[in-house]
Amino acid sequence: MQLALAPLQTYTDYHFRNAHQAVYGGVDKFYAPYLKMNNDGTIKSAPKIDVLPVNNPLAQVVPQLMACSVEDFFIMADYLEELGYTEVNWNMGCPYPMVTNRNLGAGILNKPDDLKRLLDAIVPRLTMRLGIKMRMGMDSTAEILDILPALNDYPLTEIIIHARYAKQLYNGGCDHAQFANCIALTKHPLTYNGDITSAEEFEELQQLFPGITNWMIGRGAMVNPALFEEIKTGRFDDSETYRSRLLVFTDHLENSLVACNPDKGYALSKLKSYWEYLADELDDGNKLFRKLKKTKTLSEFREELLVFMD
Ligand SMILES: Cc1cc2nc3c(=O)[nH]c(=O)nc-3n(C[C@H](O)[C@H](O)[C@H](O)COP(=O)(O)O)c2cc1C
């Protein structure tokens, strides 16, 4: 079984990935949120910095990019290759209209001819390994039934499927029946992704898809960073241990954020965004998060956490 941490832009950045490795276990593969181009032909700086090897001293991450032209694809892929990466993941999953309207992210999924044209131009030139992370379609999960056979023509390392269609955004459930149909349609290693939030749910999915060995978890791990361990070992921390590890995790996050940007306001606002998820797993977490949101300094933030955890 292989468990991967999903890329979540602004959340599963190197601060999160490194802190997670310092405190928790169970992740076999980390994915970095996507690189994207600015309008002036340069790569956006935050994700560029996120994948620097110096910021990723622990497990090697799989970087991701989002492109809808051969030129942009190679500007980003070449950057990653120069940094020493040997594999890149192509984002065909981002569902937001301002992205998909430009054929980026999931916007390519309902244009199979464009997708093939891009792959035909990119694959022969690319010296890195290529994987794809995708939704099941733009307007319906049925679109994937045509896409997967077409992707068999290319040497992909993997296909990660978030089992929703793009127009759903994050609403509604994942389409498990359609995911089951996908298994026979691809020759590539397949990863299931979508709504795994507990070890129990994971087991149900495992029973549903017994042949699937690769799994990716995003929001479930933002809420409960111990989820990978829980799935792998079947052991659960008692409430006190769970909370004290969260505090240590927060220390690691804070130290990394302050080291990256001495403006303490930056660290505070990032900690608040991580804790919007982390608080969800705790009894009275909503109350805690309301208090954390109001804090004005890192020490106030810590104080609120300590009072709550006491
Ligand atoms: C805030 C946020 C940011 C995301 N950023 C990315 C991203 O950079 N690249 C990507 O492929 N998917 C991204 N996703 C999608 C997740 O990787 C994942 O496919 C999706 O959340 C479903 O998995 P989950 O239910 O385990 O969270 C993002 C999702 C969220 C909620």
PDBQT file of the ligand as one rigid body, heavy atoms in Angstrom, charges set to zero:
ROOT
HETATM    1  C1  LIG A 401      -7.308  24.335  -0.946  1.00  0.00    +0.000 C 
HETATM    2  C2  LIG A 401      -7.038  23.289  -1.978  1.00  0.00    +0.000 A 
HETATM    3  C3  LIG A 401      -5.931  23.419  -2.808  1.00  0.00    +0.000 A 
HETATM    4  C4  LIG A 401      -5.660  22.447  -3.789  1.00  0.00    +0.000 A 
HETATM    5  N1  LIG A 401      -4.559  22.575  -4.580  1.00  0.00    +0.000 NA
HETATM    6  C5  LIG A 401      -4.271  21.601  -5.485  1.00  0.00    +0.000 A 
HETATM    7  C6  LIG A 401      -3.067  21.636  -6.270  1.00  0.00    +0.000 A 
HETATM    8  O1  LIG A 401      -2.218  22.523  -6.150  1.00  0.00    +0.000 OA
HETATM    9  N2  LIG A 401      -2.873  20.643  -7.172  1.00  0.00    +0.000 N 
HETATM   10  C7  LIG A 401      -3.762  19.595  -7.312  1.00  0.00    +0.000 A 
HETATM   11  O2  LIG A 401      -3.538  18.710  -8.130  1.00  0.00    +0.000 OA
HETATM   12  N3  LIG A 401      -4.871  19.535  -6.582  1.00  0.00    +0.000 NA
HETATM   13  C8  LIG A 401      -5.128  20.482  -5.663  1.00  0.00    +0.000 A 
HETATM   14  N4  LIG A 401      -6.235  20.362  -4.875  1.00  0.00    +0.000 N 
HETATM   15  C9  LIG A 401      -7.041  19.121  -4.952  1.00  0.00    +0.000 C 
HETATM   16  C10 LIG A 401      -6.498  18.069  -3.956  1.00  0.00    +0.000 C 
HETATM   17  O3  LIG A 401      -5.178  17.692  -4.281  1.00  0.00    +0.000 OA
HETATM   18  C11 LIG A 401      -7.380  16.809  -3.947  1.00  0.00    +0.000 C 
HETATM   19  O4  LIG A 401      -7.406  16.272  -5.242  1.00  0.00    +0.000 OA
HETATM   20  C12 LIG A 401      -8.811  17.102  -3.514  1.00  0.00    +0.000 C 
HETATM   21  O5  LIG A 401      -8.838  17.933  -2.377  1.00  0.00    +0.000 OA
HETATM   22  C13 LIG A 401      -9.563  15.788  -3.195  1.00  0.00    +0.000 C 
HETATM   23  O6  LIG A 401      -8.875  15.036  -2.232  1.00  0.00    +0.000 OA
HETATM   24  P1  LIG A 401      -9.273  15.104  -0.662  1.00  0.00    +0.000 P 
HETATM   25  O7  LIG A 401     -10.754  14.837  -0.581  1.00  0.00    +0.000 OA
HETATM   26  O8  LIG A 401      -8.462  14.023  -0.023  1.00  0.00    +0.000 OA
HETATM   27  O9  LIG A 401      -8.948  16.472  -0.184  1.00  0.00    +0.000 OA
HETATM   28  C14 LIG A 401      -6.527  21.328  -3.910  1.00  0.00    +0.000 A 
HETATM   29  C15 LIG A 401      -7.627  21.205  -3.066  1.00  0.00    +0.000 A 
HETATM   30  C16 LIG A 401      -7.897  22.156  -2.110  1.00  0.00    +0.000 A 
HETATM   31  C17 LIG A 401      -9.085  21.969  -1.204  1.00  0.00    +0.000 C 
ENDROOT
TORSDOF 0
